Amino acid sequence: MLFNPFLKAPPAPLTFVTYTTVANVPNGINNFKFRLTNPNNEKIHETGLSAVEVKNNCFSNILIWKNVHFKTKGEHTITLYLSTESGFEPAGSAVLFIDDIPLNPHDM
């Protein structure tokens, strides 16, 4: 389960936080990474490999994304990838819609 604090944002450099909870993961050390792609499925950013010790088959993660440049309007995807014996497999995703939005919340 991957949560982001907003659904829609303007095309601009943004700093934001994602909150992730992953269940049904084997206990022990697990590796994961995040990838952000634009509407053309082109990689905008990919995090480095992170490791977590999983207990009770579940773990949580908070990630701060700093100064991510959203230049293309449309649906962007943040995907969590878990390491497997054969590589990385997607484990969940969330979408962000980049579009022109009013600067004044009362105009919405």
N, CA, C and O atoms as a DFTB+ gen file, in Angstrom:
432 C
 N C O
     1  1       0.854      -1.150       0.000
     2  2       0.000       0.000       0.000
     3  2       0.915       1.232       0.000
     4  3       1.776       1.370       0.869
     5  1       0.726       2.105      -0.960
     6  2       1.569       3.291      -1.109
     7  2       0.673       4.519      -1.080
     8  3      -0.274       4.615      -1.860
     9  1       0.963       5.449      -0.193
    10  2       0.156       6.658      -0.062
    11  2       0.994       7.883      -0.396
    12  3       2.158       7.968      -0.005
    13  1       0.415       8.818      -1.107
    14  2       1.042      10.109      -1.297
    15  2       0.068      11.156      -0.745
    16  3      -1.141      10.925      -0.760
    17  1       0.556      12.281      -0.266
    18  2      -0.300      13.239       0.436
    19  2      -1.154      14.117      -0.474
    20  3      -1.942      14.921       0.023
    21  1      -1.021      13.986      -1.781
    22  2      -1.831      14.783      -2.690
    23  2      -2.101      13.975      -3.945
    24  3      -1.387      13.017      -4.244
    25  1      -3.121      14.360      -4.670
    26  2      -3.462      13.656      -5.899
    27  2      -3.080      14.471      -7.127
    28  3      -2.723      13.912      -8.164
    29  1      -3.157      15.808      -7.006
    30  2      -2.932      16.667      -8.161
    31  2      -1.990      17.802      -7.793
    32  3      -2.071      18.354      -6.696
    33  1      -1.089      18.152      -8.720
    34  2      -0.115      19.209      -8.470
    35  2       0.229      19.895      -9.787
    36  3       0.010      19.325     -10.856
    37  1       0.767      21.117      -9.720
    38  2       1.150      21.829     -10.942
    39  2       2.487      21.319     -11.478
    40  3       3.272      20.738     -10.727
    41  1       2.757      21.534     -12.781
    42  2       4.063      21.161     -13.321
    43  2       5.131      22.109     -12.789
    44  3       5.226      23.253     -13.234
    45  1       5.927      21.640     -11.846
    46  2       6.939      22.468     -11.182
    47  2       7.829      21.548     -10.355
    48  3       7.481      20.386     -10.147
    49  1       8.974      22.045      -9.879
    50  2       9.768      21.261      -8.931
    51  2       9.001      21.147      -7.608
    52  3       8.541      22.150      -7.063
    53  1       8.870      19.932      -7.104
    54  2       8.098      19.707      -5.880
    55  2       8.910      18.880      -4.878
    56  3       9.757      18.070      -5.254
    57  1       8.627      19.109      -3.604
    58  2       9.128      18.282      -2.527
    59  2       7.902      17.708      -1.828
    60  3       6.982      18.447      -1.475
    61  1       7.886      16.387      -1.627
    62  2       6.723      15.747      -1.022
    63  2       7.164      14.468      -0.322
    64  3       8.319      14.054      -0.426
    65  1       6.226      13.846       0.394
    66  2       6.504      12.651       1.185
    67  2       5.563      11.538       0.748
    68  3       4.384      11.785       0.495
    69  1       6.078      10.304       0.657
    70  2       5.214       9.141       0.458
    71  2       5.325       8.242       1.685
    72  3       6.379       8.135       2.311
    73  1       4.214       7.607       2.003
    74  2       4.125       6.688       3.135
    75  2       3.769       5.315       2.580
    76  3       2.802       5.175       1.831
    77  1       4.545       4.312       2.944
    78  2       4.355       2.983       2.378
    79  2       4.255       1.944       3.478
    80  3       5.029       1.969       4.434
    81  1       3.301       1.027       3.345
    82  2       3.208      -0.146       4.200
    83  2       3.118      -1.361       3.285
    84  3       2.288      -1.410       2.377
    85  1       3.976      -2.332       3.535
    86  2       4.020      -3.531       2.708
    87  2       3.754      -4.739       3.597
    88  3       4.417      -4.929       4.616
    89  1       2.777      -5.552       3.202
    90  2       2.431      -6.758       3.957
    91  2       2.726      -8.000       3.120
    92  3       3.006      -7.906       1.925
    93  1       2.658      -9.149       3.756
    94  2       2.889     -10.437       3.099
    95  2       4.287     -10.529       2.501
    96  3       4.476     -11.049       1.402
    97  1       5.271     -10.009       3.252
    98  2       6.670     -10.044       2.840
    99  2       7.384     -11.051       3.750
   100  3       7.114     -11.097       4.950
   101  1       8.287     -11.852       3.189
   102  2       9.008     -12.801       4.053
   103  2       9.798     -12.073       5.147
   104  3      10.375     -11.013       4.908
   105  1       9.814     -12.650       6.332
   106  2      10.622     -12.086       7.415
   107  2      12.095     -12.170       7.056
   108  3      12.506     -13.037       6.285
   109  1      12.889     -11.266       7.620
   110  2      14.324     -11.213       7.343
   111  2      14.658      -9.931       6.605
   112  3      13.837      -9.016       6.537
   113  1      15.855      -9.863       6.053
   114  2      16.302      -8.671       5.324
   115  2      15.688      -8.679       3.924
   116  3      15.818      -9.654       3.184
   117  1      15.024      -7.590       3.573
   118  2      14.432      -7.422       2.244
   119  2      14.953      -6.129       1.638
   120  3      15.122      -5.130       2.337
   121  1      15.203      -6.153       0.341
   122  2      15.664      -4.970      -0.391
   123  2      14.530      -4.417      -1.241
   124  3      13.703      -5.164      -1.763
   125  1      14.509      -3.085      -1.372
   126  2      13.468      -2.452      -2.175
   127  2      13.980      -1.138      -2.735
   128  3      15.007      -0.616      -2.302
   129  1      13.239      -0.609      -3.715
   130  2      13.527       0.710      -4.279
   131  2      12.228       1.277      -4.833
   132  3      11.253       0.551      -5.027
   133  1      12.229       2.581      -5.083
   134  2      11.091       3.265      -5.673
   135  2      11.496       3.826      -7.024
   136  3      12.647       4.212      -7.230
   137  1      10.532       3.868      -7.947
   138  2      10.758       4.480      -9.256
   139  2       9.581       5.400      -9.568
   140  3       8.422       5.025      -9.394
   141  1       9.893       6.598     -10.027
   142  2       8.896       7.580     -10.452
   143  2       8.969       7.692     -11.966
   144  3      10.035       7.955     -12.523
   145  1       7.825       7.490     -12.639
   146  2       7.783       7.581     -14.097
   147  2       6.756       8.615     -14.542
   148  3       5.793       8.902     -13.831
   149  1       6.981       9.172     -15.739
   150  2       6.059      10.165     -16.300
   151  2       4.968       9.458     -17.111
   152  3       4.969       8.229     -17.183
   153  1       4.038      10.204     -17.724
   154  2       2.954       9.571     -18.484
   155  2       3.428       8.700     -19.654
   156  3       2.683       7.835     -20.115
   157  1       4.642       8.914     -20.132
   158  2       5.200       8.100     -21.214
   159  2       5.959       6.879     -20.681
   160  3       6.648       6.192     -21.435
   161  1       5.826       6.616     -19.381
   162  2       6.514       5.529     -18.684
   163  2       8.036       5.685     -18.729
   164  3       8.768       4.697     -18.668
   165  1       8.505       6.920     -18.836
   166  2       9.937       7.208     -18.789
   167  2      10.328       7.498     -17.343
   168  3       9.614       8.195     -16.623
   169  1      11.459       6.962     -16.933
   170  2      11.910       7.128     -15.553
   171  2      12.311       8.581     -15.310
   172  3      13.135       9.136     -16.036
   173  1      11.718       9.193     -14.276
   174  2      12.093      10.538     -13.832
   175  2      13.137      10.419     -12.725
   176  3      14.133      11.142     -12.702
   177  1      12.880       9.485     -11.807
   178  2      13.797       9.305     -10.676
   179  2      13.663       7.880     -10.163
   180  3      12.580       7.295     -10.190
   181  1      14.774       7.335      -9.698
   182  2      14.769       6.031      -9.046
   183  2      15.653       6.130      -7.816
   184  3      16.775       6.631      -7.881
   185  1      15.136       5.646      -6.693
   186  2      15.913       5.700      -5.460
   187  2      17.001       4.633      -5.499
   188  3      16.963       3.709      -6.312
   189  1      17.952       4.782      -4.617
   190  2      18.941       3.732      -4.441
   191  2      18.301       2.537      -3.754
   192  3      17.158       2.605      -3.304
   193  1      19.029       1.471      -3.681
   194  2      18.559       0.264      -3.024
   195  2      18.530       0.486      -1.518
   196  3      19.497       0.980      -0.938
   197  1      17.420       0.121      -0.889
   198  2      17.281       0.209       0.564
   199  2      17.039      -1.185       1.113
   200  3      16.463      -2.038       0.438
   201  1      17.479      -1.408       2.332
   202  2      17.259      -2.695       2.990
   203  2      16.490      -2.468       4.282
   204  3      16.668      -1.454       4.956
   205  1      15.640      -3.421       4.615
   206  2      14.852      -3.335       5.841
   207  2      14.773      -4.739       6.442
   208  3      14.682      -5.735       5.723
   209  1      14.810      -4.795       7.761
   210  2      14.593      -6.077       8.427
   211  2      13.105      -6.222       8.699
   212  3      12.524      -5.450       9.462
   213  1      12.501      -7.206       8.074
   214  2      11.058      -7.422       8.177
   215  2      10.759      -8.359       9.341
   216  3      11.360      -9.423       9.487
   217  1       9.806      -7.924      10.165
   218  2       9.295      -8.750      11.260
   219  2       7.787      -8.810      11.109
   220  3       7.175      -7.834      10.675
   221  1       7.181      -9.919      11.452
   222  2       5.731     -10.101      11.338
   223  2       5.242      -9.916       9.901
   224  3       4.101      -9.511       9.679
   225  1       6.098     -10.210       8.937
   226  2       5.769     -10.182       7.509
   227  2       5.250      -8.835       7.026
   228  3       4.437      -8.780       6.103
   229  1       5.717      -7.734       7.648
   230  2       5.230      -6.403       7.286
   231  2       6.303      -5.359       7.585
   232  3       7.062      -5.500       8.544
   233  1       6.364      -4.301       6.751
   234  2       7.240      -3.174       7.059
   235  2       6.632      -1.887       6.529
   236  3       5.777      -1.903       5.644
   237  1       7.087      -0.775       7.083
   238  2       6.629       0.548       6.663
   239  2       7.836       1.397       6.303
   240  3       8.947       1.158       6.777
   241  1       7.598       2.405       5.446
   242  2       8.665       3.282       4.987
   243  2       8.102       4.672       4.739
   244  3       6.982       4.826       4.250
   245  1       8.884       5.673       5.079
   246  2       8.558       7.071       4.756
   247  2       9.688       7.577       3.881
   248  3      10.860       7.438       4.230
   249  1       9.340       8.165       2.743
   250  2      10.345       8.660       1.813
   251  2      10.068      10.124       1.490
   252  3       8.956      10.481       1.101
   253  1      11.080      10.964       1.651
   254  2      10.970      12.384       1.300
   255  2      11.583      12.567      -0.085
   256  3      12.765      12.292      -0.288
   257  1      10.781      13.029      -1.024
   258  2      11.217      13.316      -2.386
   259  2      11.514      14.810      -2.441
   260  3      10.616      15.622      -2.215
   261  1      12.751      15.185      -2.735
   262  2      13.136      16.604      -2.726
   263  2      13.383      17.111      -4.139
   264  3      14.108      16.497      -4.921
   265  1      12.765      18.242      -4.447
   266  2      12.968      18.948      -5.712
   267  2      12.846      18.045      -6.937
   268  3      13.715      18.037      -7.810
   269  1      11.757      17.290      -6.984
   270  2      11.474      16.459      -8.157
   271  2      10.860      17.361      -9.217
   272  3       9.872      18.048      -8.956
   273  1      11.440      17.361     -10.409
   274  2      10.988      18.249     -11.485
   275  2       9.925      17.572     -12.332
   276  3      10.222      16.667     -13.112
   277  1       8.693      18.014     -12.174
   278  2       7.590      17.521     -12.989
   279  2       7.420      18.480     -14.162
   280  3       6.957      19.606     -13.981
   281  1       7.791      18.042     -15.355
   282  2       7.732      18.891     -16.544
   283  2       6.584      18.511     -17.468
   284  3       6.105      19.344     -18.237
   285  1       6.139      17.261     -17.398
   286  2       5.102      16.751     -18.284
   287  2       3.777      16.682     -17.546
   288  3       3.716      16.164     -16.431
   289  1       2.724      17.193     -18.147
   290  2       1.398      17.072     -17.547
   291  2       0.878      15.661     -17.775
   292  3       1.220      15.007     -18.760
   293  1       0.048      15.207     -16.850
   294  2      -0.563      13.885     -16.977
   295  2      -0.310      13.030     -15.752
   296  3       0.124      13.512     -14.706
   297  1      -0.597      11.737     -15.914
   298  2      -0.516      10.788     -14.807
   299  2       0.906      10.259     -14.636
   300  3       1.450       9.611     -15.530
   301  1       1.492      10.539     -13.489
   302  2       2.816      10.038     -13.126
   303  2       2.623       8.906     -12.118
   304  3       1.655       8.907     -11.356
   305  1       3.536       7.951     -12.114
   306  2       3.391       6.782     -11.253
   307  2       4.618       6.600     -10.362
   308  3       5.756       6.679     -10.824
   309  1       4.364       6.357      -9.082
   310  2       5.408       5.972      -8.136
   311  2       5.201       4.486      -7.876
   312  3       4.132       4.074      -7.424
   313  1       6.216       3.685      -8.159
   314  2       6.111       2.237      -7.990
   315  2       7.159       1.759      -6.988
   316  3       8.320       2.166      -7.040
   317  1       6.728       0.893      -6.081
   318  2       7.623       0.243      -5.133
   319  2       8.023      -1.101      -5.731
   320  3       7.164      -1.890      -6.124
   321  1       9.322      -1.361      -5.798
   322  2       9.842      -2.628      -6.299
   323  2      10.528      -3.381      -5.164
   324  3      11.359      -2.817      -4.452
   325  1      10.179      -4.657      -4.997
   326  2      10.836      -5.518      -4.021
   327  2      11.821      -6.426      -4.745
   328  3      11.556      -6.900      -5.850
   329  1      12.952      -6.658      -4.107
   330  2      13.971      -7.534      -4.677
   331  2      13.522      -8.989      -4.560
   332  3      13.010      -9.413      -3.523
   333  1      13.721      -9.746      -5.640
   334  2      13.429     -11.176      -5.654
   335  2      14.670     -11.901      -6.169
   336  3      15.664     -11.267      -6.522
   337  1      14.609     -13.204      -6.211
   338  2      15.735     -13.972      -6.731
   339  2      16.001     -13.671      -8.200
   340  3      17.133     -13.807      -8.666
   341  1      14.962     -13.260      -8.938
   342  2      15.115     -13.024     -10.376
   343  2      15.221     -11.538     -10.734
   344  3      15.216     -11.190     -11.915
   345  1      15.316     -10.669      -9.741
   346  2      15.409      -9.231     -10.008
   347  2      14.460      -8.458      -9.119
   348  3      14.264      -8.812      -7.956
   349  1      13.868      -7.406      -9.658
   350  2      12.918      -6.596      -8.901
   351  2      11.519      -6.779      -9.467
   352  3      11.324      -6.798     -10.683
   353  1      10.551      -6.914      -8.571
   354  2       9.148      -7.070      -8.962
   355  2       8.331      -5.933      -8.358
   356  3       8.528      -5.585      -7.194
   357  1       7.402      -5.340      -9.145
   358  2       6.555      -4.286      -8.578
   359  2       5.663      -4.838      -7.471
   360  3       5.077      -5.911      -7.610
   361  1       5.568      -4.092      -6.370
   362  2       4.780      -4.536      -5.225
   363  2       3.617      -3.593      -4.927
   364  3       2.763      -3.917      -4.102
   365  1       3.569      -2.442      -5.576
   366  2       2.487      -1.487      -5.356
   367  2       2.830      -0.170      -6.009
   368  3       3.990       0.104      -6.316
   369  1       1.804       0.648      -6.221
   370  2       2.048       1.937      -6.859
   371  2       0.973       2.940      -6.465
   372  3      -0.082       2.584      -5.939
   373  1       1.272       4.192      -6.735
   374  2       0.342       5.300      -6.524
   375  2       0.526       6.264      -7.695
   376  3       1.589       6.305      -8.314
   377  1      -0.517       7.035      -7.992
   378  2      -0.426       7.976      -9.107
   379  2      -0.502       9.413      -8.612
   380  3      -1.120       9.708      -7.589
   381  1       0.144      10.297      -9.364
   382  2       0.091      11.741      -9.152
   383  2      -0.342      12.354     -10.477
   384  3       0.216      12.024     -11.524
   385  1      -1.315      13.230     -10.442
   386  2      -1.753      13.919     -11.651
   387  2      -1.110      15.295     -11.686
   388  3      -1.316      16.106     -10.783
   389  1      -0.341      15.554     -12.718
   390  2       0.309      16.848     -12.885
   391  2      -0.477      17.619     -13.929
   392  3      -0.616      17.178     -15.070
   393  1      -0.992      18.779     -13.527
   394  2      -1.812      19.589     -14.421
   395  2      -1.855      21.003     -13.862
   396  3      -1.492      21.241     -12.710
   397  1      -2.301      21.934     -14.690
   398  2      -2.473      23.303     -14.212
   399  2      -3.597      23.317     -13.182
   400  3      -4.696      22.828     -13.440
   401  1      -3.308      23.883     -12.014
   402  2      -4.331      24.018     -10.974
   403  2      -4.315      25.447     -10.487
   404  3      -3.283      26.115     -10.550
   405  1      -5.457      25.929      -9.998
   406  2      -5.498      27.302      -9.475
   407  2      -4.557      27.456      -8.283
   408  3      -4.412      26.545      -7.468
   409  1      -3.929      28.605      -8.198
   410  2      -3.044      28.874      -7.065
   411  2      -3.816      29.166      -5.796
   412  3      -3.310      28.943      -4.697
   413  1      -5.034      29.662      -5.934
   414  2      -5.870      29.971      -4.799
   415  2      -6.830      28.803      -4.576
   416  3      -7.637      28.519      -5.461
   417  1      -6.781      28.107      -3.425
   418  2      -7.655      26.959      -3.195
   419  2      -9.140      27.288      -3.332
   420  3      -9.941      26.401      -3.625
   421  1      -9.520      28.552      -3.124
   422  2     -10.918      28.953      -3.227
   423  2     -11.405      28.966      -4.682
   424  3     -12.609      28.996      -4.935
   425  1     -10.459      28.942      -5.642
   426  2     -10.819      28.936      -7.065
   427  2     -11.145      27.534      -7.567
   428  3     -11.605      27.372      -8.698
   429  1     -10.915      26.536      -6.749
   430  2     -11.105      25.147      -7.192
   431  2     -12.564      24.765      -7.229
   432  3     -12.897      23.633      -7.580
